[in-house]
Amino acid sequence: MHRQYISILEEIFQIIADSGSPEHTLNRIVALVAQRFSVDVCSVYVYHPAEKRLVLEANVGFKTEPVGAISMRVDQGLTGLAIETMHPVFVVDPSTHPRYKHYPGIGEEAYRTFLGLPLKYHQQILGVLVIQTLSEDGIPSDHIPIFEYIASQISATVAYTGLLANQSRERNGAAMPGPTDTPGDPQSSGRRPYHRNYLRGDPVSPGVADGYAHYLPESIDFDQIRHGVSEQPASEKSRLETAIAASDAQIRRVMEMARELSPEEAAVIDAHLMFLSDPSLKQKIFNRIASGSSAEYALKQVIFEYVDVFRGFADSYLSERAADVLDIGRRVLANLIGADSDFPSTFERPTVIIASDISPVDLLAIRQPALKGMVLSKGGRTSHTVILAKSFEIPVVIGVDDVIETVRQGDRLIVDGMSGFVFANPPPEIREEYQRRQDEEEKLSRQRRLIKDLPAVTRDGLSVSLGANIGLLSDMDLVKKYGAENIGLYRTEFQFLLRKDFPTEEEQFQLYRSMLQSAEGRSVTIRTFDAGGDKFLPYLDAPKEDNPFLGWRSIRLSLDLDAVFRTQIRAMLRASAFGRADILFPMITCVTEVHRIREILASEKTGLDGRKAKYDKNLRVGIMVEVPGTIGILDRLLQYVDFISIGTNDLVQYLLAVDRNNKKVAALYNVLHPSVISAIQEIVTICNRKNVPVNICGEAASRPECLLLFIGMGATRFSMNASAIPAAKDFIRSIRQADARNALDAALCLEDAGAVGRMIQDVMKKAI
């Protein structure tokens, strides 16, 4: 089948994710089907089992708005016939058919073809998808299998998300059995909304992961538990009993293993055991479960009640016991979800990590072939953990709510790093669809590899340079695999993060030399270590900062740690004799910093000259523009540097006052914001006027809509994750710089990021 037919499920996923109500979602789905297949009418009728009726819930194409007003028994109309037979009903000239049912005022009699496709999921009837056209040949008979495929995918998707069940409930005010419910089972009509086994977050690292859930125990906490409900109190009580027993056994094992405990330490453990065995604790949680709460939420409520009580005591000893109660509660919570307290050093099967968040160091520590994906309840789109995951080609979804209530240790998961969907124990239809998608992506990747050695040139002849961002020596394999022309950003801080102390000059020299030699003639832009923010040096004795992204980080930290900074610069200079190296300095905010940097560079060069050590005497020096204040003095800074690199991740964060790792404001972080576009255009314009090379790096550099605007500005150097290069090159070779300039002019006249995004999508559809 043609790709446009079999990729529709991904668009349906996105519609469900973006829409605010079932009614709006169904309307967008029928509009999508009508547009993709150029049919005149597309409708969805939802089946209401209590009345055995079909109700029109979504339509595009009828003359009037009949949604909700048209309904029929299943023994009426051609639509009902599709339910009765549970097979497609295809009729030419439907008004002459014995089962035709006329509804005045909607103009249905004018349509010359009718195709009704039952929407069913396993043995559950969901409704009917109806396609109609004005032309007798509007639905060729050989297209019916295609529509059957689409109907089956819509069925699996909307059933799994509970969409049609929710739609039916909104109209009836009652629950409709979902795919996991048993008709007639009293449990299926209780308090709980439609049970779903899917979640959605923010996709930040593309690809699809298929593996088994494994919680990071230390990351589990009550802030991940929101209002959870359950209709099966007996099952929830049993789960709680098991978790408490497991917690008791774990604590007793600790006591047996540590026989040299002091009386005070033994008393603490005894207190934990006594609290766990307190019948009133268990009964309070049981009461919450009986009221409809899940075991996790009931535990959270009761533990927090105890914490409040202890914290209210004036006696310091008693008030400090609140921390013990929280520790005990977290242990029971971990056992409730089945987390393994002994985290394995290697995974024996394909694994998806679930955590609140994970540091770059932890990711580096657990990286292995069996690690297939990550699901985080926190995290940020441009955090360095995400940057590393992209480099490792590990799909990641962040900001996933309710993961603890939905996913158990060992559940089979599919993680979609493109749409943000996470499916727990998905049915065969979902697994098959994702396997098909992976096959399609591999086919597309093979096609893109054919242009690996071709230049990135627009259709009207503008030549563009595409470099890679890397952090580890092993990343050089990806540089070669995806055809990067250079290394536009080598982040040196990861070697600092993985150690217990600062690396020596010789250790750094050996690493940088290996990197340059592995580059095989490609230029390598080596950035001095950019620590701070979300990258903490564990051995750096510094107080915790309230706002680390605005604090002691990057070049500020380097200039204060003079000896450490000089050591790194000497290692870089010495390595420059073994390849094409440039040095880049991050987070520059004033000319004074550049003067200080050049003084240190000159001093270290003089020292190397005295030792007769070799280095590249023509080595270029650049600075990163990622602080808005730097833009206003850029013309003065350019007098002292050889090139500029725009760090879009931090620039957007600082321009829009949005913490890029804070989920509550993540939606405000948008590189298409008009002020961001204007700021980047100003930087590019100044650099081009001064004839100073400018490179754009960061997440934005790989996004087609951003590339379009950047090329319109006159930017020709970009650096991104290596795996993003083939798609970026494919896109660049499909556009014209003239169209990019027009898109930029239009974007600068618009009011907000949403309008800019919609405009660019329209331009890209016409231009590509």
C-alpha positions in Angstrom: 0.0 0.0 0.0 1.0 3.6 -0.5 2.8 5.2 2.5 0.1 7.8 2.8 -2.5 5.1 3.5 -0.6 3.2 6.1 0.8 6.1 8.0 -2.6 7.4 9.0 -2.5 5.8 12.5 0.4 8.1 13.6 -1.7 11.1 12.6 -4.7 9.7 14.5 -2.5 9.3 17.6 -1.5 12.9 17.3 -5.1 14.1 16.9 -6.1 12.1 20.0 -3.2 13.6 21.9 -3.9 17.2 20.9 -7.7 17.4 21.1 -9.4 18.4 24.2 -12.7 16.5 23.9 -14.0 13.3 22.4 -16.3 15.3 20.1 -13.5 17.4 18.8 -11.3 14.4 18.3 -13.8 12.4 16.3 -14.5 15.4 14.1 -10.8 15.8 13.4 -10.4 12.1 12.6 -13.3 12.1 10.0 -11.9 15.3 8.5 -8.5 13.6 8.2 -9.9 10.5 6.5 -12.0 12.7 4.1 -8.9 14.8 3.2 -6.5 11.9 2.8 -8.8 9.9 0.5 -10.6 12.8 -1.2 -14.1 11.5 -0.4 -17.2 13.8 -0.1 -18.6 12.5 3.2 -17.0 10.7 6.2 -18.9 9.9 9.3 -18.5 7.9 12.5 -21.6 6.4 14.2 -21.1 5.2 17.8 -22.8 2.1 19.0 -24.8 2.3 22.2 -25.2 -1.2 23.4 -27.9 -0.5 26.0 -30.4 0.7 23.4 -28.8 -1.2 20.5 -28.7 2.0 18.5 -26.2 3.8 16.3 -25.8 7.6 16.9 -24.0 9.9 14.4 -21.2 11.5 16.5 -18.9 13.0 13.9 -19.4 14.1 10.3 -17.8 16.0 7.5 -19.6 16.7 4.2 -23.3 16.8 5.0 -25.2 20.0 4.2 -26.5 20.5 7.7 -25.0 19.7 11.1 -26.9 16.4 12.0 -24.5 15.2 14.7 -26.5 13.8 17.6 -29.8 14.2 15.8 -29.4 11.1 13.6 -29.7 7.7 15.2 -31.0 4.3 14.2 -31.5 0.8 15.4 -29.0 -1.7 14.2 -31.7 -3.3 12.1 -32.2 0.0 10.2 -30.3 1.5 7.3 -27.2 0.5 5.5 -25.1 1.7 8.5 -27.0 -0.8 10.7 -26.4 -3.5 8.1 -22.7 -3.1 8.6 -23.2 -3.9 12.3 -25.5 -6.8 11.7 -23.2 -8.5 9.2 -19.9 -7.2 10.8 -18.6 -6.9 7.3 -18.1 -3.9 5.0 -21.2 -2.8 3.2 -20.4 -1.3 -0.2 -23.3 -0.1 -2.4 -23.5 1.9 -5.6 -26.6 4.1 -5.9 -27.6 3.4 -2.2 -31.0 5.2 -2.4 -32.3 2.2 -4.4 -31.2 -0.3 -1.8 -34.0 -1.9 0.4 -32.1 -1.0 3.6 -31.6 2.7 2.6 -33.0 5.0 5.3 -33.6 8.6 4.2 -33.0 11.5 6.6 -34.4 14.8 5.2 -32.4 18.0 5.0 -28.9 16.6 5.0 -28.6 16.0 1.2 -27.6 12.3 1.6 -29.7 11.3 -1.4 -27.2 13.0 -3.8 -24.4 10.6 -2.9 -23.8 7.7 -5.4 -21.7 5.4 -3.3 -21.9 4.2 0.3 -19.2 2.2 2.2 -19.9 1.2 5.8 -17.1 -0.3 7.8 -17.8 -1.8 11.2 -15.5 -0.5 14.0 -14.7 -3.4 16.3 -12.0 -4.3 18.7 -11.7 -8.0 19.3 -15.3 -8.9 20.0 -16.5 -5.5 21.0 -18.6 -3.4 18.7 -17.6 0.3 18.7 -19.5 1.8 15.8 -19.4 2.3 12.0 -17.1 4.3 9.8 -19.1 5.5 6.8 -17.6 6.8 3.5 -19.8 8.4 0.8 -19.0 10.0 -2.6 -21.0 12.0 -5.2 -19.4 10.0 -8.1 -20.2 6.4 -8.8 -16.5 5.6 -9.2 -15.5 7.6 -6.2 -14.7 4.4 -4.3 -13.0 1.9 -6.5 -13.6 -1.7 -5.4 -9.9 -2.3 -5.1 -9.7 0.5 -2.5 -12.1 -1.3 -0.1 -9.3 -3.3 1.5 -7.4 -0.1 2.2 -10.5 1.4 3.9 -10.8 -1.8 5.9 -7.3 -1.4 7.0 -7.9 2.2 8.1 -11.1 1.2 9.9 -9.2 -1.6 11.8 -6.5 0.9 12.8 -9.0 3.5 13.9 -10.8 0.8 15.9 -7.6 -0.4 17.7 -6.6 3.2 18.4 -9.8 4.7 19.6 -10.7 1.5 21.6 -7.3 1.5 23.3 -7.6 5.2 24.2 -11.3 4.8 25.3 -12.3 7.5 22.9 -15.6 6.0 21.7 -16.4 4.8 25.2 -16.0 8.4 26.5 -18.1 9.7 23.6 -20.9 7.3 24.4 -20.7 8.2 28.1 -20.9 11.9 27.5 -24.1 11.5 25.5 -25.7 8.8 27.8 -24.4 9.9 31.1 -23.4 6.2 31.7 -20.4 4.0 31.2 -19.9 2.0 28.1 -17.9 -1.2 28.4 -14.3 -0.7 27.2 -12.0 -3.2 25.6 -10.8 -4.5 29.0 -14.4 -4.8 30.4 -16.6 -7.8 30.3 -20.2 -7.0 29.3 -22.5 -7.5 32.2 -19.8 -7.5 34.7 -20.8 -5.2 37.6 -17.2 -4.1 37.9 -17.4 -2.5 34.5 -19.9 0.2 35.5 -18.4 1.6 38.7 -16.8 4.9 39.5 -13.6 4.6 37.5 -13.5 6.3 34.2 -12.7 4.2 31.1 -9.6 2.2 32.0 -6.7 2.8 29.6 -3.4 1.2 29.3 -1.7 4.0 27.4 -0.1 7.3 28.6 1.2 10.3 26.8 4.0 12.7 27.5 6.4 14.9 25.6 8.4 13.1 22.9 12.0 14.3 23.1 14.1 11.6 21.5 12.7 10.0 18.3 12.3 6.3 17.5 10.2 3.5 18.9 11.2 1.3 21.9 9.8 -2.1 22.6 10.8 -3.6 25.9 9.9 -4.4 29.5 9.4 -1.8 32.2 12.1 -1.5 34.8 11.8 1.2 37.5 14.8 3.0 39.0 13.9 2.4 42.7 15.7 5.5 44.0 13.6 7.7 41.7 10.2 6.6 43.0 8.4 9.1 45.2 4.9 10.2 46.1 5.0 13.3 43.9 4.5 10.9 41.0 1.2 9.7 42.5 -1.9 11.7 41.6 -5.5 10.9 42.3 -5.8 7.2 41.5 -9.1 5.3 41.6 -10.0 1.6 41.5 -13.1 -0.5 41.2 -11.5 -3.6 42.6 -10.9 -3.0 46.4 -10.2 -6.6 47.1 -7.4 -6.7 44.5 -5.9 -3.4 45.8 -6.0 -4.6 49.4 -4.2 -7.8 48.4 -1.5 -5.8 46.5 -1.0 -3.6 49.6 -0.7 -6.7 51.9 1.9 -8.1 49.6 3.9 -4.8 49.4 3.9 -4.4 53.2 5.0 -8.0 53.7 7.8 -7.5 51.2 8.9 -4.2 52.9 9.0 -6.0 56.3 11.1 -8.8 54.8 13.5 -6.3 53.3 14.0 -4.5 56.5 14.6 -7.7 58.4 17.2 -8.8 55.8 19.0 -5.5 56.4 19.0 -6.2 60.2 20.4 -9.7 59.7 23.1 -8.5 57.3 24.2 -5.7 59.7 24.8 -7.5 63.0 27.2 -4.8 64.2 24.4 -2.3 64.6 24.6 0.2 67.5 21.7 0.3 69.9 20.5 3.6 68.3 20.6 2.1 64.8 18.8 -1.1 65.9 16.1 1.1 67.5 15.5 2.9 64.2 15.0 -0.4 62.4 12.8 -1.7 65.1 10.7 1.5 64.8 10.3 0.9 61.1 9.1 -2.7 61.7 6.7 -1.6 64.4 5.2 1.1 62.1 4.8 -1.4 59.3 3.0 -3.9 61.6 0.7 -1.3 63.1 -2.8 -2.6 62.4 -4.2 1.0 62.4 -1.9 2.0 59.6 -3.1 -0.9 57.4 -6.7 -0.2 58.3 -6.6 3.4 57.4 -5.2 2.6 54.0 -7.9 -0.1 53.6 -10.6 2.4 54.4 -9.2 4.7 51.6 -9.2 1.8 49.2 -12.8 0.9 50.1 -13.7 4.5 49.2 -12.5 4.0 45.7 -8.8 4.9 45.8 -6.0 2.8 44.3 -3.6 1.3 46.7 -0.9 3.8 45.7 -3.0 6.8 46.2 -4.5 5.5 49.5 -0.9 4.8 50.8 0.1 8.4 49.8 -2.9 9.9 51.6 -2.3 8.0 54.9 1.5 8.4 54.9 1.1 12.2 54.4 -1.4 12.3 57.3 1.2 10.7 59.6 3.9 13.0 58.3 1.8 16.0 59.1 1.1 14.7 62.6 4.8 14.1 63.4 5.9 17.4 62.0 3.3 19.1 64.2 5.0 17.9 67.4 7.1 20.5 69.3 9.5 17.8 70.5 12.4 17.7 67.9 12.9 13.9 68.2 9.2 13.2 67.4 9.1 15.8 64.6 12.1 14.3 63.0 10.3 10.9 62.8 8.4 12.3 59.8 11.4 11.5 57.6 11.3 7.9 58.8 7.6 7.6 57.9 8.3 8.9 54.5 11.1 6.4 54.0 8.8 3.6 55.0 6.1 4.8 52.7 8.5 5.0 49.8 9.6 1.5 50.4 6.0 0.2 50.4 5.3 2.3 47.3 8.3 0.7 45.5 7.1 -2.7 46.3 3.5 -1.9 45.2 4.7 -1.2 41.7 7.1 -4.1 41.8 10.4 -2.2 41.6 13.5 -4.3 42.1 15.6 -2.8 44.9 18.6 -4.6 43.5 19.1 -2.7 40.2 20.9 -4.9 37.7 24.2 -3.9 36.2 23.1 -5.5 32.9 19.6 -6.2 31.6 18.8 -9.7 30.4 16.0 -8.6 28.0 15.0 -5.5 26.1 14.3 -2.9 28.8 12.6 0.5 29.1 13.7 2.5 32.2 10.9 4.3 34.1 12.0 7.1 36.5 11.1 10.5 37.8 14.2 11.8 36.2 17.7 10.6 35.4 21.0 12.4 35.3 23.5 12.3 32.4 25.9 10.3 34.6 23.3 7.7 35.5 22.4 7.3 31.8 26.0 6.8 30.9 26.3 4.2 33.7 23.3 2.1 32.6 23.8 2.5 28.8 23.9 -0.9 27.1 22.4 -2.7 24.1 19.4 -4.0 26.0 18.4 -0.4 27.1 15.8 0.4 24.5 14.0 3.5 25.8 13.1 5.7 28.8 9.9 7.1 30.3 10.4 10.0 32.7 7.7 11.7 34.7 9.9 14.8 34.9 12.8 16.0 32.7 13.2 18.7 30.1 13.2 18.7 26.3 16.8 20.1 26.1 18.3 18.6 29.2 21.7 17.0 28.8 20.2 13.6 29.6 17.9 14.0 26.5 20.9 15.3 24.5 22.8 12.1 25.4 19.8 9.9 24.7 19.5 11.3 21.2 23.1 10.7 20.6 22.7 7.1 21.8 19.5 6.8 19.6 17.4 5.9 22.6 13.7 6.9 22.4 12.6 9.0 25.3 9.2 10.4 26.4 9.2 12.9 29.4 6.5 14.5 31.5 4.5 11.3 31.6 1.8 11.6 34.3 0.2 8.6 36.1 2.9 6.2 35.0 3.1 4.5 38.4 -0.7 3.9 38.5 -0.6 2.5 35.0 2.7 0.6 34.6 3.9 -2.3 36.7 7.5 -3.6 36.9 7.9 -6.1 34.0 5.0 -4.8 31.8 5.6 -4.9 28.1 5.9 -1.3 26.9 6.0 0.4 23.5 7.5 3.9 23.7 6.8 6.2 20.8 9.5 8.9 20.7 7.7 10.7 17.9 4.1 11.1 19.2 4.8 10.7 23.0 2.5 7.7 23.4 3.5 5.0 25.9 1.5 1.7 25.6 1.5 -0.8 28.5 0.9 -4.4 27.5 -0.3 -3.3 24.1 -2.5 -5.7 22.1 -1.3 -7.4 18.9 -2.8 -4.7 16.7 -0.7 -2.0 18.3 2.5 -4.0 18.3 2.0 -5.0 14.6 1.4 -1.4 13.7 4.6 -0.2 15.4 6.5 -3.0 13.7 5.2 -1.8 10.4 6.2 1.7 11.3 9.7 0.6 12.2 9.9 -1.2 8.9 8.8 1.9 7.1 11.3 4.0 9.0 14.1 1.6 8.1 13.1 1.8 4.5 13.2 5.6 4.6 16.6 5.5 6.4 18.0 3.3 3.6 16.7 5.8 1.1 18.3 8.6 3.0 21.6 6.8 3.3 21.8 7.0 -0.5 22.3 10.7 -0.2 24.9 10.4 2.6 27.8 11.5 0.4 25.8 14.1 -1.5 26.1 17.8 -0.6 23.4 19.6 1.4 22.4 22.0 -1.3 19.0 23.8 -1.8 17.2 23.5 -5.1 18.4 27.0 -6.0 22.0 26.3 -5.2 22.7 27.4 -1.6 25.4 25.1 -0.1 24.8 24.2 3.6 27.2 22.6 6.1 25.9 20.0 8.4 27.9 19.0 11.5 27.4 16.7 14.4 27.1 17.4 18.2 28.9 14.7 20.2 29.9 14.1 23.8 31.8 10.8 23.8 34.6 9.2 21.6 32.2 6.4 20.7 29.9 9.0 19.0 32.4 9.3 16.2 30.9 6.0 14.8 27.6 7.9 14.4 29.4 10.8 12.8 30.7 8.6 10.0 27.5 6.5 9.8 25.3 9.5 9.1 27.7 11.5 7.0 28.5 14.6 9.2 30.9 17.0 7.5 32.4 18.1 10.8 32.0 18.0 14.5 30.3 21.3 15.2 30.2 20.8 19.0 32.2 18.4 21.1 30.9 18.6 24.7 33.9 17.9 26.9 32.1 18.0 30.2 30.9 14.4 30.1 34.4 13.2 30.9 34.3 15.5 33.9 30.9 14.1 35.0 32.0 10.5 34.9 34.9 10.9 37.3 35.5 11.3 41.0 37.9 14.2 40.5 39.2 16.5 37.7 40.9 14.7 34.9 44.6 15.4 34.5 46.2 17.3 31.6 47.6 14.0 30.2 44.2 12.2 30.4 42.5 15.0 28.6 45.2 15.3 26.0 45.0 11.6 25.2 41.2 11.9 24.8 41.2 15.0 22.6 44.0 13.6 20.5 42.0 10.4 20.0 38.9 12.4 19.1 40.8 14.4 16.5 42.5 11.4 15.0 39.2 9.6 14.8 37.7 12.5 13.0 39.8 11.6 9.9 40.4 15.1 8.7 37.0 16.6 9.8 37.2 19.8 11.9 36.3 19.4 15.5 35.0 22.3 17.6 36.0 21.5 21.2 34.0 23.3 23.8 35.5 23.9 27.2 33.6 22.1 30.0 30.1 23.5 30.4 29.3 22.3 34.0 26.5 23.6 36.2 22.8 23.9 35.4 21.7 20.3 35.1 25.2 18.9 35.0 26.7 18.7 38.5 30.3 17.8 39.2 30.0 15.5 42.2 33.5 16.3 43.5 33.1 20.1 43.3 32.6 21.4 46.8 29.9 24.1 46.1 26.7 24.9 47.8 23.4 24.0 46.1 22.0 27.0 44.1 18.4 28.1 44.1 18.6 28.8 40.3 21.6 26.9 38.9 20.9 27.9 35.3 21.4 31.5 36.3 24.3 30.8 38.6 27.8 29.5 38.8 28.1 27.6 35.5 29.9 27.3 32.2 32.6 30.0 31.6 32.0 31.6 35.0 32.9 28.4 36.7 35.9 27.8 34.4 37.4 31.3 35.0 37.0 30.9 38.8 38.7 27.5 38.7 41.8 29.0 37.0 44.1 26.0 37.4 41.5 23.5 36.2 40.7 25.8 33.2 44.3 26.2 32.2 44.8 22.4 32.4 42.0 21.9 29.9 43.3 24.6 27.6 46.8 23.1 27.6 45.4 19.7 26.8 43.3 21.1 23.9 46.3 23.1 22.5 48.6 20.0 22.6 45.9 17.9 20.9 45.4 20.4 18.1 48.7 19.2 16.6 46.9 16.0 15.6 43.9 17.3 13.7 41.8 20.3 12.7 40.7 21.7 16.1 38.8 24.9 17.1 38.2 25.9 20.7 34.7 27.2 21.8 33.9 29.0 25.0 30.3 28.8 26.4 27.9 31.3 27.9 29.9 34.4 27.2 28.1 37.6 28.5 30.7 40.3 28.3 33.9 41.5 26.5 35.9 41.2 29.8 35.4 37.4 29.8 36.8 37.2 26.2 39.8 39.3 27.2 40.5 37.1 30.1 40.2 34.0 28.0 42.6 35.3 25.4 45.1 36.2 28.1 45.0 32.7 29.4 45.3 31.2 25.9 48.3 33.5 25.2 49.9 32.5 28.5 49.5 28.8 27.9 50.8 29.0 24.3 53.9 30.8 25.7 54.3 28.0 28.2 54.0 25.3 25.5 56.5 27.2 23.3 59.0 27.1 26.2 58.5 23.4 26.4 58.9 23.2 22.6 55.5 21.4 22.5 53.7 21.3 19.2 50.2 22.9 18.7 48.3 24.5 16.0 49.4 28.2 16.1 46.5 29.1 13.8 43.9 27.5 16.0 40.6 29.4 15.8 38.7 30.7 18.9 35.0 31.0 19.1 32.3 31.9 21.6 28.7 30.7 22.2 25.9 33.2 22.0 23.2 31.8 24.3 22.5 34.7 26.6 20.3 37.5 25.3 22.5 40.2 26.7 25.3 39.1 24.5 23.4 40.0 21.3 23.5 43.7 22.2 27.3 43.7 22.3 28.0 41.2 19.6 29.5 43.7 17.2 32.2 44.4 19.9 32.8 40.8 20.7 33.4 39.9 17.1 36.6 41.9 17.1 38.2 39.3 19.3 36.9 35.9 18.0 37.1 33.9 14.8 33.6 32.4 14.8 30.3 32.3 16.6 28.1 29.3 17.7 24.5 30.0 18.6 23.3 27.8 21.5 19.6 27.7 20.8 18.7 25.5 23.8 19.8 28.1 26.4 19.0 31.1 24.2 15.3 30.2 24.1 15.3 29.4 27.8 16.8 32.8 28.7 14.8 34.8 26.1 11.4 33.4 27.2 12.2 33.1 30.9 11.3 29.4 30.7 13.1 26.7 32.7 13.6 24.1 30.0 13.4 21.3 32.6 10.2 22.5 34.3 7.1 20.6 33.0 4.7 23.3 34.3 6.0 25.9 31.8 7.4 23.5 29.2 4.7 24.5 26.7 6.0 28.1 26.8 9.4 26.9 25.5 9.1 27.4 21.8 11.9 28.3 19.3 9.2 29.6 16.9 8.4 32.4 19.2 8.7 35.6 17.2 11.2 37.1 19.6 13.4 34.0 19.3 13.3 34.3 15.5 14.1 38.0 15.6 17.0 37.4 18.0 18.6 34.6 15.9 18.1 36.7 12.8 19.9 39.6 14.4 22.9 37.4 15.4 23.1 35.9 11.9 22.8 39.3 10.2 25.6 40.9 12.4 27.9 37.9 11.8 27.3 37.9 8.1 27.9 41.7 7.9 31.2 41.3 9.8 32.1 38.2 7.7 32.4 36.1 10.9 31.3 32.4 10.5 28.2 31.5 12.5 27.1 28.0 13.4 23.6 27.2 14.8 23.5 24.3 17.1 21.0 22.8 19.6 17.7 21.0 19.1 16.4 23.7 16.8 19.1 23.1 14.2 17.6 19.8 13.2 13.9 20.8 13.0 12.7 21.4 9.4 10.6 24.4 10.3 13.5 26.0 12.0 15.9 25.1 9.2 13.6 26.8 6.8 13.7 30.0 8.8 17.5 29.9 9.5 18.3 29.4 5.8 16.0 32.3 5.1 18.2 34.4 7.4 21.3 33.4 5.4 22.7 30.9 7.9 24.6 28.1 6.2 26.3 26.2 9.1 24.4 23.9 11.4 25.3 21.3 14.0 22.9 18.6 15.4 22.7 15.1 16.7 24.4 12.9 14.1 21.3 10.7 13.6 19.3 13.8 12.6 21.6 14.7 9.7 20.1 12.5 7.0 16.6 13.9 7.5 18.0 17.5 7.6 20.0 17.0 4.4 16.9 15.4 2.7 14.9 18.5 3.7 17.5 21.0 2.6 17.8 19.4 -0.8 14.0 19.7 -1.2 13.6 23.5 -0.6 14.6 26.8 -2.2 16.3 29.6 -0.3 13.9 32.0 -2.0 11.0 30.2 -0.4 12.9 30.2 2.9 13.3 34.0 2.7 9.6 34.5 2.1 8.7 32.2 5.0 11.0 34.3 7.3 9.5 37.6 6.1 6.0 36.2 6.9 7.1 34.8 10.3 8.4 38.1 11.4 5.0 39.7 10.9 3.1 37.1 13.0 2.1 37.5 16.6 2.8 34.1 18.2 4.6 30.8 17.8 1.4 29.0 16.9 0.7 31.3 14.0 4.3 30.9 12.9 4.1 27.1 13.0 0.9 27.0 11.0 2.3 29.3 8.4 5.5 27.3 8.0 3.6 24.0 7.6 1.6 25.6 4.8 4.8 26.8 3.1 6.4 23.4 3.5 3.5 21.6 1.9 3.6 23.9 -1.1 7.4 24.1 -1.4 8.3 20.4 -1.0 
